[in-house]
Amino acid sequence: MKGGTAKTTTAVNLAAYLALGGLRVLLLDLDPQNFATLCLGLDPQKVKCSLADVLLEERSMQDAVMSTGVPNLDIVPSDRRLASSDVLLADVPGREKILKGRIEKLRHRYDHILIDNPPSLSLLTINALIASDNYVITVSPSFLSLVGLQSLLETVDVIKKNMHSRVELLGILPTMVDLRLKITTEIIDLLRLHFKEKVFKTVIRHNVKLLEAPSHGKTIFEYDSGSMGALCYIYFGKEFLSRCRS
C-alpha cells in the first residue's frame, strides 16, 4: 500500500529470472500506471487488448496475452482504464473474484503467474490476493515502510477471513537497500527480529542500473547482466523458487 518500494522492479526482474531459467512465466500488469508494461519495452498506446478489457469488457485473458523480448515470458499489459475499476465494477456480482476466474483458464500453460499490484488497497488488489496462492511484500528500509507493513499484514488477514482466501505470505523482501547507512541495517535487523524467517535472506541493493533499465524498456538481465542489481535478483530468484518448492 506504499509506492516507491520496487514492486514493479521486483515483479519484472523476478519474472525475467524465472523465464531465463527455462520456466514458462506470465506477468499480469494490474497497475493502472502500466509501469511493468513499459519496463518490458511495450508501448501501452499500441496494445489492442489489455487487462482492462479482460476485467471490464469480459474479453478472454488469452486475447490479452503478449510475448516479450524475454524468451518464455509473456505479459498481459495494463491500461489506465483500470483506475476506474472500483466504480465500473461496483454493481457486478462476485467482482472480487473476476481475476481468479479469468486466470484459471491459463494456469495450465505456465509454471508461474506473477501479478504486479498498484500501490493502494483497491478492488484490483483484492482480486489479485484472491487469485493468488502466495504474495511477496517489498519493503524499503525506512521507518514509514515499517509502520505500513504491519497495517498491510492486518489488512490481508481481514481480506482472507471475509473473502475466504487461502493466500499465504511467501516472504518480505527488503529493497532499495543502502548498507552504507546505519538506519538501513537497524531497520533490517528490526524486520528480521520481528518477522524472523518470513524475511528473505536476500536484500535488493540500491543500484543505479536498476533505475536505468526501465527507461530502455529492458529487464536488468538484458540491460546489465553483470551489475549488482542483476546479482541481487539472481539470488532472490533462487530463494523464491526454494520457498515455492517447500
C-alpha beads as a LAMMPS data file, in Angstrom:
LAMMPS data file: protein, C-alpha beads

246 atoms
245 bonds

1 atom types
1 bond types

-500.0 500.0 xlo xhi
-500.0 500.0 ylo yhi
-500.0 500.0 zlo zhi

Masses

1 110.0

Atoms # bond

1 1 1 0.000 0.000 0.000
2 1 1 3.010 2.248 -0.486
3 1 1 4.627 3.430 -3.695
4 1 1 8.355 3.508 -4.301
5 1 1 9.249 0.146 -2.767
6 1 1 10.333 -1.522 -6.037
7 1 1 7.202 -3.642 -6.503
8 1 1 7.313 -3.331 -10.295
9 1 1 11.099 -3.680 -10.480
10 1 1 10.819 -6.886 -8.464
11 1 1 7.885 -8.297 -10.435
12 1 1 9.566 -7.645 -13.795
13 1 1 13.025 -8.905 -12.883
14 1 1 11.797 -11.931 -10.946
15 1 1 9.643 -12.853 -13.952
16 1 1 12.657 -12.438 -16.245
17 1 1 14.907 -14.535 -13.983
18 1 1 12.389 -17.393 -13.901
19 1 1 11.813 -17.220 -17.661
20 1 1 15.524 -17.153 -18.492
21 1 1 15.847 -20.261 -16.336
22 1 1 13.516 -22.095 -18.713
23 1 1 10.233 -21.741 -16.815
24 1 1 7.061 -20.568 -18.533
25 1 1 6.049 -17.276 -16.918
26 1 1 3.115 -14.901 -17.278
27 1 1 3.241 -11.400 -15.773
28 1 1 -0.029 -9.552 -15.179
29 1 1 0.305 -5.765 -15.048
30 1 1 -2.514 -4.819 -12.667
31 1 1 -1.258 -1.288 -12.037
32 1 1 -3.173 1.416 -13.990
33 1 1 0.158 3.278 -14.347
34 1 1 1.283 0.361 -16.599
35 1 1 4.897 0.536 -15.386
36 1 1 5.534 -3.213 -15.820
37 1 1 4.308 -2.956 -19.407
38 1 1 6.727 -0.084 -20.048
39 1 1 9.611 -1.858 -18.296
40 1 1 9.318 -4.718 -20.764
41 1 1 9.550 -2.381 -23.738
42 1 1 5.893 -2.385 -24.782
43 1 1 4.016 0.740 -25.848
44 1 1 0.676 0.886 -23.964
45 1 1 -0.765 3.033 -26.766
46 1 1 -0.303 0.177 -29.240
47 1 1 -1.879 -2.531 -27.071
48 1 1 -5.037 -3.891 -28.715
49 1 1 -6.323 -5.868 -25.739
50 1 1 -5.304 -5.158 -22.149
51 1 1 -6.128 -6.340 -18.649
52 1 1 -8.752 -3.586 -18.546
53 1 1 -10.549 -5.267 -21.463
54 1 1 -10.401 -8.588 -19.609
55 1 1 -11.788 -7.228 -16.332
56 1 1 -14.134 -4.524 -17.580
57 1 1 -15.220 -5.738 -21.031
58 1 1 -15.223 -9.508 -20.378
59 1 1 -12.617 -10.241 -23.040
60 1 1 -10.739 -13.519 -22.783
61 1 1 -7.432 -13.407 -20.902
62 1 1 -5.866 -15.286 -23.809
63 1 1 -6.738 -12.384 -26.137
64 1 1 -4.646 -10.038 -23.973
65 1 1 -1.508 -12.174 -23.657
66 1 1 1.514 -10.718 -25.434
67 1 1 5.018 -12.085 -25.855
68 1 1 8.017 -10.046 -24.694
69 1 1 11.660 -9.781 -25.685
70 1 1 12.494 -12.291 -22.940
71 1 1 12.138 -15.954 -24.011
72 1 1 9.385 -17.835 -22.098
73 1 1 7.983 -14.598 -20.646
74 1 1 4.522 -13.355 -21.623
75 1 1 2.677 -10.324 -20.275
76 1 1 -0.910 -9.157 -20.021
77 1 1 -0.428 -5.381 -20.354
78 1 1 -2.165 -2.739 -18.281
79 1 1 -4.400 0.161 -19.231
80 1 1 -5.201 3.423 -17.462
81 1 1 -8.882 2.446 -17.508
82 1 1 -8.096 0.077 -14.633
83 1 1 -8.023 3.141 -12.376
84 1 1 -11.829 3.264 -12.657
85 1 1 -12.378 -0.418 -11.877
86 1 1 -13.736 0.208 -8.367
87 1 1 -16.535 2.329 -9.824
88 1 1 -17.194 0.351 -13.005
89 1 1 -17.372 -3.000 -11.192
90 1 1 -19.227 -1.740 -8.101
91 1 1 -22.509 -3.487 -9.003
92 1 1 -21.018 -6.632 -10.558
93 1 1 -21.766 -9.816 -8.553
94 1 1 -18.594 -11.606 -7.426
95 1 1 -16.493 -8.627 -8.527
96 1 1 -13.666 -9.566 -6.130
97 1 1 -13.189 -12.937 -7.887
98 1 1 -13.234 -11.818 -11.530
99 1 1 -9.455 -12.056 -11.988
100 1 1 -9.317 -15.524 -10.456
101 1 1 -11.918 -16.772 -12.912
102 1 1 -10.037 -15.314 -15.889
103 1 1 -6.679 -16.737 -14.748
104 1 1 -7.945 -20.289 -14.192
105 1 1 -8.143 -20.979 -17.918
106 1 1 -4.444 -20.125 -18.339
107 1 1 -2.919 -21.740 -15.258
108 1 1 -2.016 -24.979 -17.037
109 1 1 0.073 -23.077 -19.607
110 1 1 2.504 -21.501 -17.142
111 1 1 4.818 -22.572 -14.335
112 1 1 4.422 -19.209 -12.590
113 1 1 1.926 -16.372 -12.938
114 1 1 3.106 -13.145 -11.286
115 1 1 0.954 -10.076 -10.617
116 1 1 2.278 -6.541 -10.279
117 1 1 -0.132 -4.687 -7.994
118 1 1 -0.990 -0.993 -7.738
119 1 1 0.361 0.884 -4.671
120 1 1 -3.021 1.042 -2.952
121 1 1 -5.683 -1.178 -1.444
122 1 1 -8.421 -1.355 -4.052
123 1 1 -10.674 -3.846 -5.795
124 1 1 -7.724 -4.647 -8.068
125 1 1 -5.508 -5.601 -5.118
126 1 1 -8.271 -7.691 -3.552
127 1 1 -8.746 -9.500 -6.870
128 1 1 -5.002 -10.211 -7.005
129 1 1 -4.895 -11.616 -3.466
130 1 1 -7.906 -13.884 -4.035
131 1 1 -6.468 -15.125 -7.344
132 1 1 -3.063 -15.916 -5.825
133 1 1 -1.525 -18.747 -3.845
134 1 1 1.149 -16.539 -2.287
135 1 1 2.185 -12.905 -2.070
136 1 1 5.505 -11.119 -1.583
137 1 1 5.850 -7.786 0.207
138 1 1 8.607 -5.433 -0.906
139 1 1 9.681 -3.022 1.802
140 1 1 12.224 -0.218 1.652
141 1 1 14.342 0.289 4.817
142 1 1 12.539 3.324 6.202
143 1 1 10.504 3.976 9.316
144 1 1 7.315 4.709 7.358
145 1 1 7.617 1.431 5.473
146 1 1 7.803 -0.463 8.764
147 1 1 4.672 1.264 10.014
148 1 1 2.820 0.446 6.798
149 1 1 3.988 -3.170 6.785
150 1 1 2.110 -4.210 9.923
151 1 1 -1.001 -2.412 8.687
152 1 1 -0.769 -4.256 5.377
153 1 1 -0.492 -7.658 7.039
154 1 1 -3.525 -6.921 9.204
155 1 1 -5.488 -5.820 6.133
156 1 1 -4.639 -9.022 4.268
157 1 1 -5.809 -11.079 7.244
158 1 1 -9.163 -9.281 7.153
159 1 1 -9.471 -9.924 3.411
160 1 1 -8.606 -13.614 3.873
161 1 1 -11.229 -14.013 6.584
162 1 1 -14.023 -12.143 4.821
163 1 1 -13.332 -13.419 1.308
164 1 1 -12.391 -16.987 2.297
165 1 1 -8.996 -16.638 0.624
166 1 1 -6.128 -19.043 1.298
167 1 1 -3.351 -16.765 0.058
168 1 1 -0.215 -17.003 2.199
169 1 1 2.752 -14.690 2.705
170 1 1 5.736 -16.139 0.866
171 1 1 8.113 -13.567 2.296
172 1 1 9.135 -9.974 2.917
173 1 1 11.816 -8.613 0.578
174 1 1 13.957 -5.619 1.652
175 1 1 14.564 -3.414 -1.390
176 1 1 16.483 -0.239 -2.243
177 1 1 18.983 -1.165 0.458
178 1 1 21.979 1.127 1.011
179 1 1 24.221 -0.657 3.503
180 1 1 26.328 2.484 3.971
181 1 1 23.518 3.971 6.054
182 1 1 23.254 2.993 9.705
183 1 1 19.466 3.344 9.681
184 1 1 19.279 0.740 6.911
185 1 1 20.973 -2.006 8.913
186 1 1 18.962 -1.073 12.014
187 1 1 15.644 -1.402 10.196
188 1 1 16.586 -4.666 8.500
189 1 1 17.654 -6.050 11.895
190 1 1 14.263 -4.982 13.288
191 1 1 12.500 -6.701 10.397
192 1 1 14.355 -9.954 10.984
193 1 1 13.813 -9.747 14.738
194 1 1 10.067 -9.262 14.410
195 1 1 9.199 -11.339 11.315
196 1 1 12.048 -13.868 11.589
197 1 1 12.159 -16.390 8.732
198 1 1 9.424 -14.551 6.837
199 1 1 12.074 -12.028 5.749
200 1 1 14.038 -13.205 2.713
201 1 1 17.750 -13.670 3.292
202 1 1 18.334 -11.753 0.060
203 1 1 18.196 -7.961 0.051
204 1 1 17.949 -5.888 -3.128
205 1 1 20.778 -3.360 -3.009
206 1 1 20.339 0.188 -4.240
207 1 1 21.784 0.087 -7.761
208 1 1 21.752 2.744 -10.477
209 1 1 21.447 0.105 -13.216
210 1 1 18.104 -0.967 -11.755
211 1 1 16.952 2.636 -12.089
212 1 1 18.222 2.975 -15.662
213 1 1 16.912 -0.293 -17.120
214 1 1 13.177 0.679 -17.309
215 1 1 13.952 3.783 -19.383
216 1 1 15.395 1.423 -22.004
217 1 1 12.437 -0.956 -21.823
218 1 1 14.678 -3.753 -20.584
219 1 1 14.994 -6.070 -17.609
220 1 1 18.176 -5.809 -15.557
221 1 1 19.449 -9.015 -17.197
222 1 1 19.110 -7.508 -20.664
223 1 1 20.460 -4.106 -19.646
224 1 1 23.453 -5.107 -17.490
225 1 1 23.639 -8.758 -16.524
226 1 1 26.866 -8.177 -14.590
227 1 1 25.531 -5.433 -12.325
228 1 1 24.890 -5.646 -8.610
229 1 1 21.179 -5.302 -9.352
230 1 1 21.208 -8.375 -11.604
231 1 1 23.138 -10.350 -8.992
232 1 1 20.616 -9.421 -6.289
233 1 1 17.688 -10.616 -8.387
234 1 1 19.507 -13.849 -9.222
235 1 1 19.889 -14.562 -5.510
236 1 1 16.292 -13.555 -4.850
237 1 1 15.039 -15.715 -7.732
238 1 1 16.800 -18.761 -6.297
239 1 1 15.391 -18.110 -2.838
240 1 1 11.926 -17.512 -4.303
241 1 1 11.990 -20.882 -6.081
242 1 1 13.247 -22.623 -2.944
243 1 1 10.327 -21.241 -0.913
244 1 1 7.832 -22.151 -3.614
245 1 1 9.042 -25.749 -3.604
246 1 1 8.848 -26.025 0.167

Bonds

1 1 1 2
2 1 2 3
3 1 3 4
4 1 4 5
5 1 5 6
6 1 6 7
7 1 7 8
8 1 8 9
9 1 9 10
10 1 10 11
11 1 11 12
12 1 12 13
13 1 13 14
14 1 14 15
15 1 15 16
16 1 16 17
17 1 17 18
18 1 18 19
19 1 19 20
20 1 20 21
21 1 21 22
22 1 22 23
23 1 23 24
24 1 24 25
25 1 25 26
26 1 26 27
27 1 27 28
28 1 28 29
29 1 29 30
30 1 30 31
31 1 31 32
32 1 32 33
33 1 33 34
34 1 34 35
35 1 35 36
36 1 36 37
37 1 37 38
38 1 38 39
39 1 39 40
40 1 40 41
41 1 41 42
42 1 42 43
43 1 43 44
44 1 44 45
45 1 45 46
46 1 46 47
47 1 47 48
48 1 48 49
49 1 49 50
50 1 50 51
51 1 51 52
52 1 52 53
53 1 53 54
54 1 54 55
55 1 55 56
56 1 56 57
57 1 57 58
58 1 58 59
59 1 59 60
60 1 60 61
61 1 61 62
62 1 62 63
63 1 63 64
64 1 64 65
65 1 65 66
66 1 66 67
67 1 67 68
68 1 68 69
69 1 69 70
70 1 70 71
71 1 71 72
72 1 72 73
73 1 73 74
74 1 74 75
75 1 75 76
76 1 76 77
77 1 77 78
78 1 78 79
79 1 79 80
80 1 80 81
81 1 81 82
82 1 82 83
83 1 83 84
84 1 84 85
85 1 85 86
86 1 86 87
87 1 87 88
88 1 88 89
89 1 89 90
90 1 90 91
91 1 91 92
92 1 92 93
93 1 93 94
94 1 94 95
95 1 95 96
96 1 96 97
97 1 97 98
98 1 98 99
99 1 99 100
100 1 100 101
101 1 101 102
102 1 102 103
103 1 103 104
104 1 104 105
105 1 105 106
106 1 106 107
107 1 107 108
108 1 108 109
109 1 109 110
110 1 110 111
111 1 111 112
112 1 112 113
113 1 113 114
114 1 114 115
115 1 115 116
116 1 116 117
117 1 117 118
118 1 118 119
119 1 119 120
120 1 120 121
121 1 121 122
122 1 122 123
123 1 123 124
124 1 124 125
125 1 125 126
126 1 126 127
127 1 127 128
128 1 128 129
129 1 129 130
130 1 130 131
131 1 131 132
132 1 132 133
133 1 133 134
134 1 134 135
135 1 135 136
136 1 136 137
137 1 137 138
138 1 138 139
139 1 139 140
140 1 140 141
141 1 141 142
142 1 142 143
143 1 143 144
144 1 144 145
145 1 145 146
146 1 146 147
147 1 147 148
148 1 148 149
149 1 149 150
150 1 150 151
151 1 151 152
152 1 152 153
153 1 153 154
154 1 154 155
155 1 155 156
156 1 156 157
157 1 157 158
158 1 158 159
159 1 159 160
160 1 160 161
161 1 161 162
162 1 162 163
163 1 163 164
164 1 164 165
165 1 165 166
166 1 166 167
167 1 167 168
168 1 168 169
169 1 169 170
170 1 170 171
171 1 171 172
172 1 172 173
173 1 173 174
174 1 174 175
175 1 175 176
176 1 176 177
177 1 177 178
178 1 178 179
179 1 179 180
180 1 180 181
181 1 181 182
182 1 182 183
183 1 183 184
184 1 184 185
185 1 185 186
186 1 186 187
187 1 187 188
188 1 188 189
189 1 189 190
190 1 190 191
191 1 191 192
192 1 192 193
193 1 193 194
194 1 194 195
195 1 195 196
196 1 196 197
197 1 197 198
198 1 198 199
199 1 199 200
200 1 200 201
201 1 201 202
202 1 202 203
203 1 203 204
204 1 204 205
205 1 205 206
206 1 206 207
207 1 207 208
208 1 208 209
209 1 209 210
210 1 210 211
211 1 211 212
212 1 212 213
213 1 213 214
214 1 214 215
215 1 215 216
216 1 216 217
217 1 217 218
218 1 218 219
219 1 219 220
220 1 220 221
221 1 221 222
222 1 222 223
223 1 223 224
224 1 224 225
225 1 225 226
226 1 226 227
227 1 227 228
228 1 228 229
229 1 229 230
230 1 230 231
231 1 231 232
232 1 232 233
233 1 233 234
234 1 234 235
235 1 235 236
236 1 236 237
237 1 237 238
238 1 238 239
239 1 239 240
240 1 240 241
241 1 241 242
242 1 242 243
243 1 243 244
244 1 244 245
245 1 245 246
